[in-house]
Amino acid sequence: MLICYARELGPAFQPYVDKVLEIVLPLLKFCFHEGIRNAAAATIPHLLNSVKKANANQDYILDMWRTIAKKIIEAITSGPDPGFLWQLYIAFYESLEAVGDNSLDNSLLEAFTKATEAQLQEFYQRLKQRERARHSGDYDAEDEDIIAEEEATEESVLGELSKAIHVILKTHRTSYLPSFDKLLPIVTTFLADANPAARQWALCVLDDVVEFTGPASWNYHTHFLEKMIASLLDIGMVIF
C-alpha cells in the first residue's frame, strides 16, 4: 500500500517520506518473508522521487540517498536469494536515476563495487557448477528443467546488475573508473568464457565503459578490444 501512495501522490507524499523510510529500510533485512523485503525495496525509489519532485533541499536529498544506498549495499552484501537480489539492484539504480549525477561518494562506490564483485564471483561459480552437472553421468531431463530455470533467474539478475553499473557509469563517468578497476578481472573472466550469455553480459558492461568514459576507456582496450571485434562473428546468437 505504501508504494501505491508514494507512486500516485508524488510530491504530495513528501511530508511522509522520512517516517516511511524508518519503516522500510529495516525491512530490507526482514528474513521471514520474501514479499515484504521485495515490497520494501520497491518502495524506496518512489520515496526519493517524491522528495525530488517536491523540490526538497538538495543536501537533504543527498543525505537521504546516501543513507539508503548504504542500506541497499549492505543488503546486497548479505548474499540474498536471487529474487531479492534482482529487486535490490532495481531499487539501487532507479534511486540513483532519481537523484542524479555524482550523488554517490567514493566510499559508497567502493562498497557497491566490492559487494557486486562478490556477487559476480558467486554467479560465475554457479555457472561452472551447472556446466559440470550437465556433463555428469547421472544427468537427465528433469535436471535440465531445474538448471534451465536457475539459468533464467540468474541471467535476469545479471541483467539488473549490469543496469546498475550502467547507471553508475552514466551518472559518475570517469570518477567511477578507480572502483571499476576492481570489477575488471571478473568482467574479463565472463568475457573469456565459452558461455554465450556470459560473454554477452561482459560485452554490455564494457560497452557502457566505452560510451560513458570516452577516451579514458582506451586504458582498458587490451582487456576487451580483440574479443569485442571477434564477437561480431560469434556463433552464439545472443552476441549478435
KOLMIGU-162339 format. One record per residue (C-alpha): residue number from 1; x negated, y negated, z negated. Coordinates in steps of 0.1 Angstrom, whole numbers, plus 5000, padded with zeros to 4 digits. Example, Ala and Ser with C-alpha at 12.3 -4.5 7.8 and 13.67 -1.06 7.14 Angstrom:
2
<num->1&x->4877&y->5045&z->4922>
<num->2&x->4863&y->5011&z->4929>
! end
This chain:
240
<num->1&x->5000&y->5000&z->5000>
<num->2&x->4972&y->4975&z->4992>
<num->3&x->4957&y->4980&z->5026>
<num->4&x->4990&y->4971&z->5042>
<num->5&x->4993&y->4939&z->5021>
<num->6&x->4957&y->4928&z->5029>
<num->7&x->4961&y->4935&z->5066>
<num->8&x->4995&y->4919&z->5071>
<num->9&x->4992&y->4889&z->5048>
<num->10&x->4957&y->4880&z->5060>
<num->11&x->4945&y->4847&z->5044>
<num->12&x->4976&y->4846&z->5022>
<num->13&x->4962&y->4876&z->5003>
<num->14&x->4930&y->4858&z->4994>
<num->15&x->4941&y->4850&z->4958>
<num->16&x->4944&y->4887&z->4950>
<num->17&x->4912&y->4899&z->4966>
<num->18&x->4889&y->4897&z->4935>
<num->19&x->4914&y->4917&z->4915>
<num->20&x->4919&y->4943&z->4942>
<num->21&x->4881&y->4947&z->4946>
<num->22&x->4879&y->4956&z->4909>
<num->23&x->4903&y->4984&z->4917>
<num->24&x->4890&y->4998&z->4950>
<num->25&x->4852&y->4996&z->4946>
<num->26&x->4851&y->5021&z->4917>
<num->27&x->4874&y->5044&z->4937>
<num->28&x->4846&y->5049&z->4962>
<num->29&x->4833&y->5073&z->4937>
<num->30&x->4866&y->5089&z->4928>
<num->31&x->4857&y->5126&z->4932>
<num->32&x->4891&y->5141&z->4925>
<num->33&x->4910&y->5130&z->4957>
<num->34&x->4896&y->5125&z->4992>
<num->35&x->4926&y->5105&z->5003>
<num->36&x->4921&y->5079&z->4975>
<num->37&x->4884&y->5075&z->4984>
<num->38&x->4892&y->5070&z->5021>
<num->39&x->4920&y->5045&z->5014>
<num->40&x->4897&y->5025&z->4991>
<num->41&x->4870&y->5023&z->5017>
<num->42&x->4895&y->5014&z->5045>
<num->43&x->4909&y->4986&z->5024>
<num->44&x->4876&y->4968&z->5020>
<num->45&x->4872&y->4952&z->5055>
<num->46&x->4907&y->4937&z->5052>
<num->47&x->4898&y->4921&z->5019>
<num->48&x->4868&y->4904&z->5035>
<num->49&x->4889&y->4894&z->5065>
<num->50&x->4914&y->4878&z->5041>
<num->51&x->4888&y->4856&z->5024>
<num->52&x->4871&y->4848&z->5057>
<num->53&x->4904&y->4837&z->5073>
<num->54&x->4912&y->4816&z->5042>
<num->55&x->4881&y->4796&z->5049>
<num->56&x->4866&y->4805&z->5015>
<num->57&x->4832&y->4792&z->5005>
<num->58&x->4805&y->4809&z->5025>
<num->59&x->4784&y->4816&z->4994>
<num->60&x->4814&y->4832&z->4977>
<num->61&x->4819&y->4854&z->5008>
<num->62&x->4783&y->4864&z->5010>
<num->63&x->4781&y->4873&z->4973>
<num->64&x->4813&y->4894&z->4976>
<num->65&x->4800&y->4911&z->5007>
<num->66&x->4766&y->4919&z->4992>
<num->67&x->4783&y->4935&z->4962>
<num->68&x->4805&y->4955&z->4985>
<num->69&x->4776&y->4965&z->5007>
<num->70&x->4756&y->4978&z->4977>
<num->71&x->4786&y->4999&z->4966>
<num->72&x->4791&y->5014&z->5001>
<num->73&x->4754&y->5022&z->5005>
<num->74&x->4755&y->5039&z->4970>
<num->75&x->4784&y->5060&z->4982>
<num->76&x->4766&y->5069&z->5014>
<num->77&x->4735&y->5079&z->4994>
<num->78&x->4755&y->5102&z->4972>
<num->79&x->4759&y->5126&z->5001>
<num->80&x->4797&y->5126&z->5005>
<num->81&x->4817&y->5151&z->5027>
<num->82&x->4817&y->5142&z->5064>
<num->83&x->4853&y->5129&z->5064>
<num->84&x->4845&y->5103&z->5037>
<num->85&x->4811&y->5095&z->5052>
<num->86&x->4829&y->5087&z->5085>
<num->87&x->4852&y->5063&z->5066>
<num->88&x->4823&y->5047&z->5047>
<num->89&x->4804&y->5038&z->5079>
<num->90&x->4835&y->5023&z->5094>
<num->91&x->4841&y->5002&z->5063>
<num->92&x->4805&y->4991&z->5064>
<num->93&x->4804&y->4979&z->5100>
<num->94&x->4839&y->4964&z->5100>
<num->95&x->4830&y->4944&z->5069>
<num->96&x->4797&y->4933&z->5084>
<num->97&x->4815&y->4922&z->5116>
<num->98&x->4839&y->4902&z->5094>
<num->99&x->4812&y->4884&z->5075>
<num->100&x->4788&y->4878&z->5104>
<num->101&x->4752&y->4872&z->5112>
<num->102&x->4723&y->4876&z->5088>
<num->103&x->4746&y->4884&z->5059>
<num->104&x->4725&y->4913&z->5046>
<num->105&x->4693&y->4906&z->5027>
<num->106&x->4662&y->4927&z->5031>
<num->107&x->4669&y->4949&z->5001>
<num->108&x->4703&y->4959&z->5015>
<num->109&x->4689&y->4965&z->5049>
<num->110&x->4662&y->4987&z->5034>
<num->111&x->4688&y->5005&z->5012>
<num->112&x->4711&y->5011&z->5042>
<num->113&x->4682&y->5025&z->5063>
<num->114&x->4670&y->5048&z->5035>
<num->115&x->4705&y->5062&z->5030>
<num->116&x->4711&y->5066&z->5067>
<num->117&x->4677&y->5082&z->5074>
<num->118&x->4685&y->5108&z->5047>
<num->119&x->4719&y->5115&z->5063>
<num->120&x->4703&y->5119&z->5097>
<num->121&x->4678&y->5144&z->5084>
<num->122&x->4706&y->5164&z->5069>
<num->123&x->4726&y->5162&z->5102>
<num->124&x->4696&y->5175&z->5121>
<num->125&x->4690&y->5203&z->5097>
<num->126&x->4726&y->5214&z->5101>
<num->127&x->4723&y->5212&z->5139>
<num->128&x->4694&y->5236&z->5138>
<num->129&x->4713&y->5259&z->5114>
<num->130&x->4742&y->5261&z->5139>
<num->131&x->4718&y->5269&z->5167>
<num->132&x->4703&y->5298&z->5146>
<num->133&x->4738&y->5310&z->5137>
<num->134&x->4747&y->5312&z->5174>
<num->135&x->4717&y->5334&z->5181>
<num->136&x->4722&y->5357&z->5151>
<num->137&x->4731&y->5393&z->5157>
<num->138&x->4765&y->5392&z->5139>
<num->139&x->4778&y->5361&z->5156>
<num->140&x->4813&y->5363&z->5170>
<num->141&x->4842&y->5343&z->5185>
<num->142&x->4856&y->5334&z->5151>
<num->143&x->4822&y->5320&z->5141>
<num->144&x->4822&y->5299&z->5172>
<num->145&x->4855&y->5283&z->5163>
<num->146&x->4842&y->5273&z->5129>
<num->147&x->4809&y->5260&z->5143>
<num->148&x->4827&y->5240&z->5171>
<num->149&x->4849&y->5223&z->5145>
<num->150&x->4818&y->5214&z->5124>
<num->151&x->4801&y->5200&z->5155>
<num->152&x->4831&y->5179&z->5164>
<num->153&x->4833&y->5165&z->5129>
<num->154&x->4796&y->5157&z->5127>
<num->155&x->4795&y->5141&z->5162>
<num->156&x->4824&y->5119&z->5151>
<num->157&x->4804&y->5108&z->5120>
<num->158&x->4773&y->5102&z->5141>
<num->159&x->4793&y->5080&z->5164>
<num->160&x->4804&y->5058&z->5135>
<num->161&x->4769&y->5058&z->5120>
<num->162&x->4755&y->5046&z->5153>
<num->163&x->4781&y->5019&z->5154>
<num->164&x->4769&y->5007&z->5120>
<num->165&x->4734&y->5005&z->5134>
<num->166&x->4747&y->4987&z->5165>
<num->167&x->4764&y->4961&z->5144>
<num->168&x->4733&y->4956&z->5122>
<num->169&x->4712&y->4950&z->5152>
<num->170&x->4738&y->4927&z->5167>
<num->171&x->4740&y->4906&z->5136>
<num->172&x->4704&y->4907&z->5124>
<num->173&x->4684&y->4913&z->5157>
<num->174&x->4646&y->4914&z->5152>
<num->175&x->4649&y->4909&z->5114>
<num->176&x->4661&y->4945&z->5112>
<num->177&x->4632&y->4960&z->5130>
<num->178&x->4609&y->4964&z->5100>
<num->179&x->4636&y->4986&z->5084>
<num->180&x->4644&y->5003&z->5117>
<num->181&x->4608&y->5015&z->5119>
<num->182&x->4617&y->5039&z->5091>
<num->183&x->4645&y->5053&z->5113>
<num->184&x->4624&y->5057&z->5144>
<num->185&x->4609&y->5091&z->5136>
<num->186&x->4643&y->5108&z->5131>
<num->187&x->4658&y->5090&z->5161>
<num->188&x->4629&y->5102&z->5183>
<num->189&x->4634&y->5137&z->5169>
<num->190&x->4670&y->5136&z->5181>
<num->191&x->4658&y->5122&z->5215>
<num->192&x->4634&y->5151&z->5220>
<num->193&x->4659&y->5178&z->5211>
<num->194&x->4674&y->5203&z->5236>
<num->195&x->4709&y->5195&z->5224>
<num->196&x->4725&y->5170&z->5249>
<num->197&x->4747&y->5154&z->5222>
<num->198&x->4717&y->5147&z->5200>
<num->199&x->4698&y->5131&z->5230>
<num->200&x->4728&y->5110&z->5239>
<num->201&x->4731&y->5097&z->5203>
<num->202&x->4694&y->5087&z->5202>
<num->203&x->4697&y->5070&z->5236>
<num->204&x->4727&y->5049&z->5224>
<num->205&x->4707&y->5038&z->5194>
<num->206&x->4676&y->5029&z->5214>
<num->207&x->4698&y->5011&z->5240>
<num->208&x->4710&y->4989&z->5212>
<num->209&x->4675&y->4982&z->5201>
<num->210&x->4666&y->4970&z->5236>
<num->211&x->4698&y->4950&z->5240>
<num->212&x->4697&y->4931&z->5207>
<num->213&x->4659&y->4927&z->5201>
<num->214&x->4649&y->4919&z->5237>
<num->215&x->4611&y->4916&z->5243>
<num->216&x->4604&y->4928&z->5207>
<num->217&x->4618&y->4963&z->5217>
<num->218&x->4588&y->4967&z->5240>
<num->219&x->4568&y->4977&z->5209>
<num->220&x->4588&y->5009&z->5209>
<num->221&x->4586&y->5018&z->5246>
<num->222&x->4561&y->5046&z->5242>
<num->223&x->4587&y->5064&z->5220>
<num->224&x->4615&y->5063&z->5244>
<num->225&x->4610&y->5048&z->5279>
<num->226&x->4598&y->5080&z->5296>
<num->227&x->4627&y->5101&z->5281>
<num->228&x->4652&y->5073&z->5289>
<num->229&x->4642&y->5074&z->5325>
<num->230&x->4643&y->5112&z->5326>
<num->231&x->4678&y->5112&z->5312>
<num->232&x->4691&y->5097&z->5345>
<num->233&x->4686&y->5132&z->5359>
<num->234&x->4696&y->5151&z->5327>
<num->235&x->4718&y->5181&z->5334>
<num->236&x->4735&y->5175&z->5301>
<num->237&x->4768&y->5160&z->5312>
<num->238&x->4772&y->5137&z->5281>
<num->239&x->4740&y->5119&z->5291>
<num->240&x->4753&y->5106&z->5323>
! end
